[in-house]
Amino acid sequence: MKIVIVTDGPYGERAHETIKKDFECDFVQLEPPTSLFMDEVEIDPDSFKKLEKADILITYVLHPDLTLELVEKLNHKVEWIIVGAWRGEGFKNQLEKFGNVTCPENMCDLEENGNPIFDDFVSKFGKPVVEIESENDLVTSIKVLRCSPCGSTKFIAKELIGESLENLPIKAGLKIQHYPCRAPKMRLFTDDECKKEMAANFHKEAFEKSLNKNLESDS
C-alpha cells in the first residue's frame, strides 16, 4: 500500500517520518496559491503524478481552495483521502460528500470504517491503542499497537517507562503537551485548547483501557 502526504505549509513532515516506518510513504510539498480565484488554482503536473499514485492521500494543505482542488481531481484516482487540515463544518461536509474523504477532528481520532485499504492503514495509525506491562506497580514496557500519525503515542510510551502505574493515564495525557501536539494549529477559528484536550484524552483513554484489560486478565 502506498501513502502520499501532501502539504503547502509546515505540517506533515512528522507524519511522514512516522508512517514511512510501516508503509511506503511519499511526501509532496506544494506552493500555496497566490490567486484568490478558484479557477486559477493549479497543481504542478509532476506533483500531481505522484499524488495520483497513492492508495491513501493525506493532505495537510492549509489553503482551502487548493484542498478542494486536490479532492475534486483525485478522489476518483485514489482509494481514500484523509484531510488533516480544514476549516469550518460546512467545508468539512462539502469534502466528505465525495464519499471516500474523511475530515477527522484530530488525526489521532481515526478508526476503521469498513473500507479494506483505509482499515489497513488505520490498523497502524489513528486512535491510540497501547499494551502495558508492569512489575511491582512500575511500567516495564509499553507496546504501541496503534500510533497517532504524528508519532506522539510512541513518544509518550518511551517517556513513561519506569513510571508508577498510579495515575498513569493522566500522565499519558499530560505528556502529549511535551511533544508537543500541533493539531490545533491546523484549525483556524477554533478553540486551540479544545483540540489539545481532545488529543490528550485519546491517549489517556488508551492507557486506561490497557490497564483495565490487565486487571481483567489478573482477576
Steps between C-alpha positions, in 0.01 A plus 500: 500500500625848412436806716564851367506802730449841339542842660531867410644606835683384814291192579533139395871430540462328839219283364722407204787401731264287710293335225792410272623254764197279429383590149648627176448872545585801281502866602392769250541872564275736300517876466190669645289683239558872470169566325171559679307338215428127505524460120862617512617236750752272332684186607848433367473206249797311649353527848159392372652182354638413844170572671286288269714193572385496863271239647445742788560873463548700821478875451630757745435778247384816677367692199131395466480556123805283443357234731174496305686488169702199619191316620303571181781384272620201701202346680431264208868413455590401859330261739459747787583860592562612858478877544711585803454878472163662437293792622129508571229235514360615167831439324534164675154395379582615147814285492346192658219495242753353257454174692860387539614807694520537877577814700586390855484746788849379588723259311515286815124451467514261201328161535394224260213582262458175306712590198780236480773743388405764754469241777843357416650844555295569813609168650839670550417872522211688656332484838771382745507141624770381740594187692662555839713258699601565860681355797469613863259772385759652267475512120751262340389529138238669285422354158335744261244303299358807327683831495388853435626588149720775642687248718391641835380162631845345461655808662269465800568126525876557527455780753290287737729197532586462870207713616261390772166358388328748729336772290674364190217596259509858629877508452454377144256782426738758642805366316351580161546868585875438504506363146327745439165438335469723190142407406336829605733703277345332196158637593401862453219663696482212750581452867868401516477364850203283400710328234792448737266361763348263245840358406594467867174318578551250216833399653362502853221264389745270321703454816187453712375225269832317510519513879139383535571213261796398715282503811240280331772254398632481857156447656 
